[in-house]
Amino acid sequence: MTLKTRARSKFSRAFGNNFQDTLIIRLLYSRDIVALPSITKLVVSNIPDGVVLIKEIDDIVKVFQIANDEKIPVIPRLGGTSGFGGCLPYKKGVVIDLKGLKQEFLIDPGDLSVTVSSPYVFSDLQRSLNMQGFSLCSYPSSLYSGTIGGWFAQDGSGIGALKYGGSLDQVKEIEVVLPTGEIKNFSDEDKLSLFAGSQGTLGIITKLKLSVKFNTPLSYKACTYDSAKDLVVGLKSLNNLDIFSIWVMNPKQVALLNSTSDYALPERYLVIVSKEVNYKEEESEFYANFNQTIRENKGQILDDRYIKDIWKHRFRTFSLLKNTKTFLFGEAIIPIDKSDQYIKKIETFFNNQIQIEGTMISPEKLSLLYFVKEKDEISDIKTAMLFMKFYKIMKKVVKYKGHPYTTGLWFSGYYKHIYGNEQLLSYKAYKKSIDPKKICNPGKVISPRLKIFPLMKLKTALKLASEVIG
Ligand SMILES: Cc1cc2nc3c(=O)[nH]c(=O)nc-3n(C[C@H](O)[C@H](O)[C@H](O)COP(=O)(O)OP(=O)(O)OC[C@H]3O[C@@H](n4cnc5c(N)ncnc54)[C@H](O)[C@@H]3O)c2cc1C
């Protein structure tokens, strides 16, 4: 128990057993999918003071009332899968676990949209939509664990984004509980773009209306390239084929996939392409166009038997790590023109021992997920060094006109690189107007000051440490 007695009794009285502050519960909520080296405790107070299990919107209003009165940070959490530290406390506080929020699902076939509560897990949503002949437009590869609310709050993207755009392109309206306790609906572009990527710093998203599409079958093709340079030429050439999704692996990732399955894919840069096709002739036309485009652009077309069932692996990247004790990953968005240089940079930096997967999230941008895995448990110091190496290479993405996938905690301070200066100013002004006591997920988006050395920001400290250690 670390809350002051008055605050603790307010939470206990308001929420009964839905407020918990035993050490075990607090530890459970002190991490996301990445296990942090304990050295981070020097800069981050990631163990919350307590956890409130939210059941209804009114609970959120009550949490904000107490938190404002007692000046306690409120940290929203859904699936906890984003891995950038956004749902971790920075200065302790109370985590609100929103997974138990009442589920709502209302489809509007005329408007091709669905309104759902924020804890909806993508796979459940997709199943409900498919049963009525509809489908999500784009979705993350964490389909089975990520939620729609967390995805939008971290401005997610994913499979199908090449054709339909990322979360901001899908979401048409949101319902939010502001830190003032007001419940508001927003559908204007300016507000939606502020909430996308706000990491729960502007309020708690409780409901979202998003576009859906008809559930059109997909057809697949695959090809390989000898070098990252050829890969980029090839990716650009595919842009004219109205593709649904382009998924890329580096040779090391292909080797891992081969070793954990019965595939024998050539260990080169692999590209798996999917396209929506309504009828047989459309499929034949796609195959013909694909084959011609690949042949004209230095690619090698993969025989269809190689890619049989490979599409199901799009949700299994992290299950390839099942024999791994430790892993760390980074995810960056990079303009397609510079992506071969950045891929080479990452591969060289990690002595060609790095797995890379990429997803085209627009005709101009490639999202790159890269990770290293260690078969055995590694020491805390080694984990910290690796963490800094990841920070160092991510920092360099800015030189290639790219940016970290999202801000969260670890890349707080990169908001300007992602959204530009004008949006940063709008974000700051709006934040000030709705959260004057700075209780809503402090430490995220804008780089916070260090508790042990308040003259320095977290971003500066991580930059310096990554130069020395990384
Ligand atoms: C294997 C794997 C694959 C992934 N693939 C993709 C991908 O393809 N594309 C992609 O975009 N992401 C991907 N992710 C990241 C992540 O899984 C998704 O973005 C996911 O949808 C986040 O949802 P979540 O419920 O886990 O959010 P959380 O991790 O719980 O939260 C994310 C952020 O949103 C805030 N937040 C949570 N709930 C709310 C709320 N109700 N209101 C306001 N703020 C809130 C949190 O404080 C945090 O800052 C992947 C992750 C993994 C592990």
The ligand as a Tripos MOL2 file, in Angstrom:
@<TRIPOS>MOLECULE
LIG
   53    58     1     0     0
SMALL
NO_CHARGES

@<TRIPOS>ATOM
      1 C1          2.6160   -9.3360  -31.7050 C.3       1 LIG1
      2 C2          2.2240   -7.8910  -31.7970 C.ar      1 LIG1
      3 C3          1.8870   -7.3730  -33.0210 C.ar      1 LIG1
      4 C4          1.4890   -6.0330  -33.1230 C.ar      1 LIG1
      5 N1          1.1370   -5.5560  -34.3450 N.ar      1 LIG1
      6 C5          0.7130   -4.2850  -34.4570 C.ar      1 LIG1
      7 C6          0.3210   -3.7660  -35.7280 C.ar      1 LIG1
      8 O1          0.3510   -4.4530  -36.7440 O.2       1 LIG1
      9 N2         -0.1010   -2.4790  -35.7720 N.ar      1 LIG1
     10 C7         -0.1840   -1.7010  -34.6430 C.ar      1 LIG1
     11 O2         -0.5970   -0.5570  -34.7300 O.2       1 LIG1
     12 N3          0.1690   -2.1670  -33.4460 N.ar      1 LIG1
     13 C8          0.6160   -3.4300  -33.3130 C.ar      1 LIG1
     14 N4          0.9690   -3.9030  -32.0900 N.ar      1 LIG1
     15 C9          0.8630   -2.9970  -30.9310 C.3       1 LIG1
     16 C10        -0.4740   -3.1360  -30.1700 C.3       1 LIG1
     17 O3         -0.7400   -4.5030  -29.9850 O.3       1 LIG1
     18 C11        -1.7090   -2.5750  -30.8660 C.3       1 LIG1
     19 O4         -1.5590   -1.2570  -31.2550 O.3       1 LIG1
     20 C12        -2.9350   -2.7200  -29.9410 C.3       1 LIG1
     21 O5         -4.1090   -2.5120  -30.6370 O.3       1 LIG1
     22 C13        -2.8590   -1.8580  -28.7120 C.3       1 LIG1
     23 O6         -3.9840   -2.1800  -27.9340 O.3       1 LIG1
     24 P1         -3.9030   -2.5170  -26.3950 P.3       1 LIG1
     25 O7         -5.2760   -2.8060  -25.9610 O.co2     1 LIG1
     26 O8         -2.9020   -3.5660  -26.0960 O.co2     1 LIG1
     27 O9         -3.4120   -1.1220  -25.8280 O.3       1 LIG1
     28 P2         -2.5210   -0.8280  -24.5210 P.3       1 LIG1
     29 O10        -1.1400   -1.3540  -24.7370 O.co2     1 LIG1
     30 O11        -3.2420   -1.2540  -23.2960 O.co2     1 LIG1
     31 O12        -2.4900    0.7590  -24.5670 O.3       1 LIG1
     32 C14        -1.8330    1.4710  -25.5870 C.3       1 LIG1
     33 C15        -1.8150    2.9630  -25.2190 C.3       1 LIG1
     34 O13        -3.1320    3.4790  -25.2020 O.3       1 LIG1
     35 C16        -3.4890    3.9780  -23.8980 C.3       1 LIG1
     36 N5         -4.8720    3.5690  -23.6820 N.ar      1 LIG1
     37 C17        -5.3220    2.3090  -23.4690 C.ar      1 LIG1
     38 N6         -6.6570    2.3230  -23.3770 N.ar      1 LIG1
     39 C18        -7.0660    3.6020  -23.5410 C.ar      1 LIG1
     40 C19        -8.3360    4.2390  -23.5550 C.ar      1 LIG1
     41 N7         -9.4760    3.5600  -23.4050 N.pl3     1 LIG1
     42 N8         -8.3690    5.5750  -23.7380 N.ar      1 LIG1
     43 C20        -7.2420    6.3050  -23.9020 C.ar      1 LIG1
     44 N9         -6.0220    5.7390  -23.8980 N.ar      1 LIG1
     45 C21        -5.9370    4.4100  -23.7330 C.ar      1 LIG1
     46 C22        -2.5040    3.3480  -22.9510 C.3       1 LIG1
     47 O14        -2.3010    4.1450  -21.7960 O.3       1 LIG1
     48 C23        -1.2660    3.2460  -23.8220 C.3       1 LIG1
     49 O15        -0.6160    4.4750  -23.8300 O.3       1 LIG1
     50 C24         1.4310   -5.2190  -31.9600 C.ar      1 LIG1
     51 C25         1.7990   -5.7580  -30.7250 C.ar      1 LIG1
     52 C26         2.1840   -7.0680  -30.6460 C.ar      1 LIG1
     53 C27         2.5430   -7.6200  -29.3040 C.3       1 LIG1
@<TRIPOS>BOND
     1     1     2 1
     2     2     3 ar
     3     2    52 ar
     4     3     4 ar
     5     4     5 ar
     6     4    50 ar
     7     5     6 ar
     8     6     7 ar
     9     6    13 1
    10     7     8 2
    11     7     9 ar
    12     9    10 ar
    13    10    11 2
    14    10    12 ar
    15    12    13 ar
    16    13    14 ar
    17    14    15 1
    18    14    50 ar
    19    15    16 1
    20    16    17 1
    21    16    18 1
    22    18    19 1
    23    18    20 1
    24    20    21 1
    25    20    22 1
    26    22    23 1
    27    23    24 1
    28    24    25 2
    29    24    26 1
    30    24    27 1
    31    27    28 1
    32    28    29 2
    33    28    30 1
    34    28    31 1
    35    31    32 1
    36    32    33 1
    37    33    34 1
    38    33    48 1
    39    34    35 1
    40    35    36 1
    41    35    46 1
    42    36    37 ar
    43    36    45 ar
    44    37    38 ar
    45    38    39 ar
    46    39    40 ar
    47    39    45 ar
    48    40    41 1
    49    40    42 ar
    50    42    43 ar
    51    43    44 ar
    52    44    45 ar
    53    46    47 1
    54    46    48 1
    55    48    49 1
    56    50    51 ar
    57    51    52 ar
    58    52    53 1
@<TRIPOS>SUBSTRUCTURE
     1 LIG1         1 GROUP 0 **** ****
